[in-house]
Amino acid sequence: MSHTVRNVLVVNAGSSSLKFMLFDMSQERMLAKGQVERIGIGDALFTFSTEGFSEKQTPCEAPNHAAAIRLACDALTAPAKGGCLKSFADIDAVGHRIVHGGEKYSKPVRLDEHALKEIEKLSPLAPLHNPGALQGIRGCEQVLPGVPHVAVFDTAFHQTMPEESYLYALPRELHDKLGVRKYGFHGTSHRFVTERAAEILGKPSDQVNLVTCHLGNGSSITAVKGGKCFDTSMGMTPLAGVVMGTRSGDVDPAIAFYLMKNGYSADDVDALFNKQGGVKALCGSSDMRDVCSACEAGNRDAQVALARLVHSYAMYVGGYVALLGRTDAIILTGGIGENSWETRQAFLKALSGLGITLDEAANRATRGVEATISGKDSAIPVIVVPTNEELMIARETFTILNP
């Protein structure tokens, strides 16, 4: 099969959206990308671009995920739209992003009926994500029959955590019967930047100790020991860990009980912690560009929000540096990690107790590119490494089909 798998379509399907990218794996080059929004809702929108065709958004008909994937494949094979394939048959494999693999999946898996049933069983752990992903897979199977499909799990990279990292101090039966434990998320991103950081540092990936920080509207920080996840900030759900755009991050769990005794429903508390919390709760916006502009203008709420955000980052990084014993580098990625020099500056200043220093000029000049932003005298180098989760999914799909 190794000579046949070249063009890999990467699909990230939600309940009403489907994002896709096409890669030529002979060069690891992205050929096209796009998305379909408002699937099954009405007034659907289709966005598509290739190297020779600039991004364009058009209204479309997308009553279901199969219609959405057909739109994608039609565009990929339409010369008028800059299509880069001659026919659907040129798509050699499809890699699917699946948010939750539970304890079942520690690596990608080629999809068959058994695997699909297992992913469906895991839906209670990711009710907003896994069902949509399954719809995307079924849609792809209808449009691309006979093409191999591979599932790549957000949780898989974190399955190397030891028990002292993933177990909660709760009765064992909750883990054994209900799957209550820390799973972690953004694993595909953490894996990608770990492998790239090893290359930058000139070390085999199984010998690097890192703290990888995926910082965006959703954020997670991971301790990587010997190239494997040792601990991570997100928990059984993506709510735990650091302060995020609209998620509270770690809070005293008794707050939920207190609020419910004071008239809040379970759904109210869920919305409060997941959608009305975080930076947005502290200063009115979840967009760090707005927050940093407001800080510059002297807005006190924004300044407190930024300080609270980097305080939570620093607590995790400091703890993980202590657990690792030796830290080769701290890696920053994600929308904030790659682009917000103001947040990075505040973050590194919060880490000064670890002997970390900032190269202010390098930091200000770095936006969406690979760069070391720590000073030459920094006890631990801090490196910005742009993530590429889609390419990682394509690589893992290619690898599993070319053993």
Order of alpha helices (4+ residues) and beta strands (2+ residues): beta-beta-beta-beta-beta-alpha-beta-beta-alpha-alpha-beta-alpha-alpha-alpha-beta-beta-beta-alpha-alpha-alpha-alpha-alpha-beta-alpha-alpha-alpha-beta-beta-alpha
